[in-house]
């Protein structure tokens, strides 16, 4: 009587004695088991770090969009140019009140709603905010108004001496000139920037105009490089230092931020009088301290 052959789905065993077939079968099984264990061990070693990275990636918070907002006369177009040179997509918040895209902080939130600033700078997005020494911003704002032909400012105001213009701007009066200047909107940006600096929201990066301008604007290349690099780091982007350096080298010119005749950093010292300093200390000294432009009230 013939011994029935032993057939497996994944291989055939020749007609041997039952004992020989069994031994052959067990050797195959052991070989398969050892191969599987070896492969599993290698896969674990190779994929372990990647699995850890995947977990960390899932834990890292993701953001929908990048928005840009600035103080007026703080180099808004300069920041736009830096982001374009780095090929970073960004947005501006819609200013419903004026039916336009707003570039400035006061377009995003009013001073009355500062207690809800986290809602305006919601955590699902990232925000890059550019600030400037408010005293320099005031001088730049007045110079800008004087150049703007479409600005509905009385010619008598334009004829006033600079010291009177500064006083008129920083006192926030309700005169027709102040309404035409929109000085309350302009000055509101100081308080919003102050609040942001104090809150230290993790999804908000605050840059300083004085760092971004570089050597051609009266700053330094080192601070400019670090400012631009901080954008890359803040957004978790893989952009080389070489590209950051290239962006810095191309920032000068073509934005309206720079002029060869006008000093950009600390220009307020050429125009502020003692009465201006007293008013500014009373109204905006906390802002200067929060933004890092002064340490106390002992400045002149």
Secondary structure, 3 states (H helix, E strand, C coil): CCCCCCECCCCECCCCCHHHHHHHHHHHHHHHHHHHHHHHHHHHHHHHHHHHHHHHHHHCCCCCCEEEEECCCCCHHHHHHHHHHCCCCCECEEECCCCEEECEHHHCCCHHHHHHHHHHCCCCCEEEEEECCHHHHHHHHHHHHHHCCCCCCCHHHHCCCHHHHHHHHHCCCCCHHHHHHCHHHHHHHHHHHHHHHHHCCCCEEEEEHHHHCCHHHCCCHHHHHHHHHHHHHHCCCCCCHHHHHHHHHHCCCCCCCCCCCCCCCCHHHHCCCHHHHHHHHHHHHHHHHHCCCCCCCCCC
